[in-house]
Amino acid sequence: MRNVLWLSLLVSHLVCSGAGYMVVVSKKTSEDPKWAKVVNALREKHDAGIFSYEDSVEQSLPVLRSVFPRYACFVATPEETSKGFVRSIHSLTRKLDDDPYTDLFWGILSGHDSANALQIARTSKPLVIRKSLACTEIALDRCEEGKWFCELRKGHGLVKEKNGPSKPIKLGQDTTSLFVKELNEDKPDLFVTSGHATEQDLQLGYRYKNGVFRCRKDGTLYGADLSGKSHTVNSPNPKVYMPIGNCLMGHLRGPDSMAAAFLKSAGVRQMMGYVEVTWYGYMGWGCLDYFVEQPGRYSFTQAFFANHHALIHRLETCFPGSNGGKGEKPSVRQTPLARQLGLGRQDLRGLLFDRDIVAFYGDPAWDARMAEGARNWTQSLESGDGKYRLTIKPTAGKDSFSPVNENGVQRGYRPFVEFFDHRLKEIEILSGSEYGPVVTDDFILVPNPPSDQKAQAIEIVFRAKALEG
């Protein structure tokens, strides 16, 4: 009874304080003086509410459900960031209300140690990504400047200078020292990788032999080239890391894991990554569709969750009941849309596999986004007198809604997603229902038309009230 009364008083306090940002941390970690500094840094930066759980992160659900913040940051030591921890956060953050989608922006704030985590927590200045570096093909035409070195063809790469076109470059087979030099001296704001990896290494070649990135117990990241020589990474400028196709790179398995080393040695302030061996790829590669290929439209946080909303939407519309929502039994029944898209049992398995196994690390409220660049459509949301109008207009001809880049798997044709500045209630679609829009309290999603249709303007009008509090 005392616990129930205490929780009721805590929730009442947080609601009255209008906590738009919650820090969730285990009691053990919150009582560690070094990690308490991390929690306090976030509290001061965001005027955040704090909840400490005793045994399991799931114990935070009643508070999150009652407070319903816009952001939740799960502070955790590198010993706490298990695969189960990531899965639990995914699951509980979809349970704040009745819709099947993630109900807030969340991130796990950890690091090689408490000092590293504190450095991440104290990062406030927004990041505009102007330089990109990748060991796999990315859409350089959407980047202000950047380079990628191919993981599939040895000696092949592409470079784009500021205000210039992309040009091929010739490389040696072993690009290890070059990658380290680029990280240390050219100071990219975004690093993208794919290929074979574990919690202890990352191979720079996929179809050919190349060097490997590894980590030391002290959190140092280094490249080991084919001759056995080591090249230490010391790249402290704040950056975003997207290991979109790497297995296990998101599994922060203690302080001597690759994820911890990237956070410490490579200046990474936000990153995503699989905590399992990846094979389907929807949650990884699709983040490029939202983040890199719609430059400046989304922060990295928003791009990650837009892609997750897209995954849930595919489950809900192609395999109804499979997501476990609204009391329905899991099903492999295909809808006409699933058949139209050629999706079957293997896709259902892949979507369910990807749903809960990609971690997001960093302060979710930190704003990191690509520099403004070319986009294939305009997207705007206007409001007035309780009405909202989403307008999407193609600007790149009949194929405006087609994939920008198809490197990887599960690419292209992601739904259009627009996030609201505030939560909404009592939503009623007035026009545009033929496009199949989904309007929740904090975003609107509109399916991308089938590939055989010419890209045409889309307009959705709906009525809603702002949710107070």
N, C-alpha and C positions, 0 to 999 in steps of 0.2 A: 504493500500500500504506500509506503514511504517513497519507493522508487517511482511509482505512478504519479504521486503528488509532486515530486521533484521535477520529473520530466514535464509535467503540465506547467509548472512555474517557469521552467527554462524556456519552453516553447512560447509562452505568453510574453516573456521578456524579449525574445528574439523577434517575434512578430511586431511587437510595439516599436522596436528599434528599427524596423524596416530593413532587416538584414538582406541585402541583395547578393551577398557573398558569404558563404559558409566555409570555415576550415574544419575539416573532420580529421581527427588524429586519435591514435590509441592512447589510453591513459598512461601506459608505460612510456611511450615516446614523449608525450606532453610533459612528463615529470623529469625528463632528462634535460638538465640545464642548457646543453648545447642545442638540442633540437627545439627547446622552448623558444630560443631566439628566432628560429625559422617561423614558428607559429606566430610569434609576436610581430615579426616583420610583415607578415601577410595581414594581420589584424590592423596594424597601423596604416598600411598602404591602402587597404580597401574598406576600412571601418567594418571589418568582418565580425560575424558571430563565430563562436567556437564551440564545437561539440567533441567531447572525448568519450570514446567507447571503451568498455571494459574488456570484452572478449573477441568480438567480431565486428567488422565494418558494417555488417547488415544491421547492427543495433542503431545505426544512424538514420535508418529509414523513417521512423516516426517523426523525428525532428525535421528532416528534409521535406517530408510530406507536408508538415504543418507550416513551416516557414516558406517553403517553395522558393528558394533563392534563384537568381539567374545563373550564379556560378557556385560550384563546389570544388574546393581544393583538398585533396586527400594527402596530407603530409605523412610520409612513411620513410622509415630507414631502409637501406638497401637489403636488409635481412627480411623486411616485411613485404616487399613487393613481389610476392609469389604469383604464379599463374592463377591460383585460386583467388587471390586478392583482386586481380584485374577482372576476372570473370564476375566476381561478386559486385564490383562497382558497376559494371555494365548492366547487370541484372537489376540491382536496386534502383538505379537512376532511370529505369523505365517504369517504375512502379509508383511514381508520385501522383499520377492521375490515371484516368481510364483509357487514354489512348495508348497505342503500342510503342510510341516513339520515345527516345531519350528526352527527359523533361527539363534538362538544364545543361549548361556547358560545364564539363568537369575535366580535371587534370590531376595527375599524381605528381606531387612535388617531392622528389628524392634527389639523390646524388651519390657520388662516391663516398662522401661523408657529410657531416652536418655543416661544415664550412662551405662546401660546394653547394649544398642545398640552400644555404643562407644567401650565397651570391646570386643564385637563380631567383630566390624570393625577393631580393632587393632590386632586381632589374625592373626599371619602370619606363625608360625611354622607348617609345614605339620603334619598331624596326621596319624600314622600307627596304625590301630586298632588291638590290640592283645588280649584284653579281651572283651567278649560279654556277655550280660545279657538280658534275655527275659522272658516274662510271657506267651509265646506261643512257640510251637515247632519251632526251627530253625535248620539248618544243621550244627550241632556242628563239624562234621568231616571236615568242611571247615574253621573252626575258629582255631586260635592258641590255645586259651583256652576260656572256657566260661561255662555258666549255663543257663538252662531254667527250669522254674517251670510251670507245666501244668495248663492251664485255663479250661481244659475239664474234667480232672480226679483229684480229690482232693488227695493230698498226693504224687503225682507223679512228678518226675523231672529227669533231666539228667545233668551230670557234665563232663567236659573234662579238664584235667590238661594238661599243656604244654608238648608236645611230647608223650602224652598218649592217650589211647582210651576213648571213651565216656562210662560212667557208670551210671546206674540208682541210684537215691537217694530217700530216703523216707522223706517226709515232713509232717508237720501238716496241718490241713485244712486251717488255717489262716497264710498266708505267708507275711502279711503286714510288720511286723517288720524286717523280713528277707530281703525283697526287699530293704527297706530303709538302712539296715546295709550294704548290698552289694553295693549300690550306694555310701554311705558315706565312707566306709572303704576299700572295694576292688577296688573301682575306675575303673569301666568298661569304655571302650572307645566307646561302642555301646550299646544302649538300644532299645529293640524291644518290642512293645506291640500290643495287639489285644483285642477284647471283647467290651462290652458295655461302652459307654462314652458319655459325653456331654462337653460343654465348661467349666464346673465347676467340673467334676469328671471323674474318670477312675476306673472301677471295675476290680479287679485282678482275679476274677473267672467268668467264662462264664456259665458253666453248674452246678455250685455249689456255695454256699455262701462263700464269702471271703471278705477281707477288700477292702478299696477303697482309691485311691489317690485323694486329693482335694487341693485347693489353697486358700490362704488368699489374702486380698486386697493389702498387701504390697509385693506381689510377692513370698511369701514363699510357697513352695510345701511341703505337708506332707501326711503321710499315716495314715488313721484312721482304726484301727483294729476292730474286731468283738466285743470287749469289750468296745469300745468307746475311747480307749487310742490313743493319737496322737504321731506320730513319725516324727520329722522334717527332711526334706531332706536338706543336705548341702554337695553337691557334685560338687565342683568347677572345677575339671579337665575337659578340653575340650573334648566334645564327640558329637557323632551323634545320633539323636533320630529318630526312624522309627515306628510311630504308624500305622502300615500297614493295620490293620483291624478295627481301631477305628472310630466311628462316630465323627465328629465335632472337633477332636483334633487339626486340622489345622486352625480352626476358631479363630484367635487371636482377640477376641472380647473385646478389651479394656485391660487395665493393670491387671485386676483381673481375667483373663482367664487362663486355664491350659497351653496353649501354651506359654503365657508370663511367667508363673511360671517355666516351664521347661527351658526356656531360661535364667532365672535369678538364680534359686535355684539349677538347675541340671547341670550347665556348658555346656548346649547345644549350639553348635556353628552353626550347620546346622540341619535342620529337615524338614520332609515333613509331610503332613497331610490333611485329607479330611476336607473341610469346610461345607459339608452337611452330612446328614445321609447316610452312605455307605451301598450298598446292592450288587452291581455287583462285585467290587473288583479288576478289572484289573490293575488299576493304583497304587493300594496299594501293594497287594501281589506280583505283578510282579517285584517290585524293589528288592526283595530278590533274584530273579533269576539272575539278573545282578550284584548285589553288593555283597551279602554274598556268593552266590554259584559259582561265578567266582572270587575268592579272589585275590585282587591285580590288576586285569585287568582294572577296572574302578575306578575313583574317585566317591564319592557319587553323585556329580553333574552330571557326565557323566552317571552313572547308572540310575538316575532319568530320564534324557532326552532320554537315549536309550530305556527305557520302554515306554516313551511317543511316541517316533518314532514308536515303535512296535504297539502301539494302533492305531495311524493314519494309519499305513500300513494295519492293519486289516480292518479298515473302507474302505480304498481305494480299496483293493483287494477283499473284500467280499461283500461290499455294495456300489458299485460305485455311486458317486454323493451325498452320504449321508453326506460327510464332507463339502459340500458347495464349493468345489473348481472348478476352471476353468468354471464357469458359468453353471455347471450342476445343475439340479433340484434334491433335496433330493429324495432318492429312497430306497425302501425296496427290490429291486430286488436282488436276491441271485445269486452269481456267482457259477460255479461248485466247486470252492474252498470252498465257504461257505457251500455248501451242503455236501462236503466231510468232513468238520470239524464239521458238525452238528449244524451250527449256523443259528439262525432264528431271527424273529422280536424282541424277548426279548433281544438277544445279541446286536442287533443294538441299541436298547434303552439303554442298559447298557453301551456300548462303548461311545455313545454320552453323557451320563450322567457323566461318569468318565473323559471325555476329558478335561474339564475346571474347575474341582472343587478340585483338589489336589494342595495345596500350597507348595512352596519350600522356606524355610527361611534360611537366612545367606548370606555370601559373596560367590557368585558362583565360584569365582576363588580360594577359599581356598581349598587345596588338602587334603582330608581325604579319606583313602582307607584301605581295609582289608590288613592284613599282607599276604604276598605270601603264597599260600596253594595249595592244590590239585585242579586241573581242569580237566574236562573231554575231553578237546580238546585244541590244540595249535591254535593260531590265529596270523598271522603276515602279515604286509603290507610292501612290498618292492617297491622302486621306482628308476628310472634311465632313462635318455633319453626321458623324457616325458611319460613313461609308468609306470603303477602301477599294482602290482600283490598282490592280497589278497589270502592267503592260509590258509585253515582250515583243520586240521588233527585230527581225533578222536584218543584218547589215552586211552579210557576205554572200548574198545570192541564194540560190535555191538549196544549196547544201550547208547553209548556216548552222543548222542543228546537228550536222554530222560530226563524227570524231575529228578533233584537231590533230591528234597523234595516236597511232595504234600500236606503239611499242608496248609489249607486255601482254597481259591477259585481262579479260573483262573490261575492255576499254569503250568509252564513248556512250552516247545516248543516255546520259544521266538526266534525271528530272531537273527542272528549273526549281531552285529553292530561294526563297526570300525570307529573311528573318525580320521579325518585328522589333521595334524599339521598346515596346512594353507588352505585357501580356493582355490577351483579349478574352472575352467571354460572350456568350449568347450570339454565336456566329451563324449567319444565314447567307448563303450564296444567292445572289440576285441574278447574275448572268454569267455565262461561261461554264456552266456545269457540264456541257458536252466535252470539255477538255479533261474531265476527270480530276479536278483539283482536290487536294486535301488541305484543309485549313485547321490548324490546331491553335492552341493558345499563344504560341510563340513563333510560328512560321507558317508559310504557305508553300506547298509543293505542287507542281504541275508536271505531269508526265511529258517526256519528250516524244513528239509525234513519231509514228513508224518511219523507218528509213526510206520507204518508197513514196513518201509524201513530200511535196515541195514545201520548203520552210515558209510559213506565213505568220503574220502578226497574231498574237494571242492576247486576249483581254479577259480578266476575271474581275468581277465586281461583287463585293460582299459587304454585309452590314455586321457590325460588331460593337461591343462596348469595352472600354478599357477596364481591366481588372484592377481594382483599388488595393492599396496595401503594398 
